[in-house]
Amino acid sequence: MGREAVMRMSNAQPFYALGELPAGTDAAMGFFWFGVPEGRILTITAASYWGGDTGENYQAVIVPADQSVSDVAIDGAVGMFAIGSPAKGASTASYQALWLNDGVMTGVNPAIPGPCSVVIASTNASNAAAFYAGVYGVMRDL
């Protein structure tokens, strides 16, 4: 392994973020979960979710750095796109479902280069109960 590769690995840091989509949020409105700064890349190693309500679906959406990230309408035409969907509501905190199988975050360890933000949103209904999502990974320089 060359010196440059060793130096890149040495700046890796554990990363953790917890996000909340408040109860009563309209469908397709995103709320900030976490950000990836310019010049950095986040490799997701685990993501989970809990809360929400039965019959509600949720997603994680990448938002370009020049877009708003609080109570923002999800819109692919401005460069937003889902990285994890669907998450099903009514999962209890003691269960903490892994975001996998049906979702894009399935065992591929997605890497997200900055600058960008990630929001969580309800996809099919305004949510009756708060929805939470957690992510763990490794942040390093590009």
N, C-alpha and C positions, 0 to 999 in steps of 0.2 A: 504494500500500500504506500503510495507516494506521500510526501510531506503535505501537499495541499489537501488530500483526502483526510489525513489525520487532523489537520487544523479544522476542517469543516465539521468533523465529528466532535471535536472538543467543545464547540459552542452549543451543542444540543442541550436543551433544558426541558424537564418535565412540564407539561401543560395541563391545566384543569380548568373547566368553566362550567358553571351551572346557570341555566336560563329559565325564566318563567314567562309563560303566556298567561296574563291575568284573566280571571273569570270575567265573562261578559264581553270579551273581545270579538269584534266582527270577523266573519270568515274572510280568508285571504288577506289578512292584515298581519304583517310581521312585526315582531318585537326582538330587539337586540339580544343575541346569545353570546357571541364572542367576536373578536376581530383578529386579523393576522396583519401585522405591520409590514410596510414596504421593506423589501430586502430579506424577508423571513419566509419560511415555509413550515406549515403545520402538517405533520403526519398523524392522522387519527388512529389510535390503537383500540379504543373502545368508546362506544356511545350507548346511552340508555335513556329511557324516558319513563314517566309515571304521571298519574293524575289524568285530568281531562274527564270526559263524560262518555258513557256508552253511545255508540253511533257517531261519534266525532272522530275525524282523521286529522293528523297533523304532519307537517313536513319541516325539514331544515332547508333553508334557501341561502345560497351565496348572493351577496349584494355587492356590486362594484363600489369602490372607495368613494366615488363622487355622488352616491345616492344616500338618501335619508335612511336611518335604521330604526326609528322609533315610531310605531303605529303607521307603518308604511304599506301601501297597497302592493301586493306581489304582482310583478309585471315582467314577463320574459322579454318584451320589446325593448326594455332598457338594460338588458344584460343580466337579469336575475334568473337563477335556475336552481332547481331542487337537487340536493345531494343526498337526501334521505327522505323517503316517503313510501308507504304510509305508516304512520305510527297510530295505533288504535287506542282510543280513550278508555278510561275506567281501569287502568292498571294501577294497583296500589303501590304505595311507597315501599312496602316490604318486598314487593315482587320485582320492581325495577326491570322491566322488560328490556332485553338487548335490542338495539335497533338493527335487525338483520332479517334474513329470509326475504321478505317482500321488499325491503328497503334497499336503496343503492349502497348503503354503508356495509354491505355484507362482506366481511372478511377480506376486503381488498386493501385495507389501510389507505384510504384516500389521502392524498397529499394536496393541500390547499396553499397555493402561493399568494403572498400579499402584494399589494394592499387590497384588502377586502374585509367585509363583515359577514357574519352569518346570523340569520334571524330564524325564529321559529314561528309558524303560523298554522292556524286551523284551515283546513282545505275545503270543508263541505258545510260548515255551520258555525254560527257564533258559539263559543264554548261556554257551557254552563258552569264548569268547574275549572280551576287553574290547572294548567298543564306544565310539567317541568321536564327539562332535558339536561343531561350531563354528558360531558365529553372529556376524554383523557387522551393525551398524545404526547408527541415530542415536537418542540419548536426549535428550529435551527436556522442559520443563515442560508440563503440561496447559494 
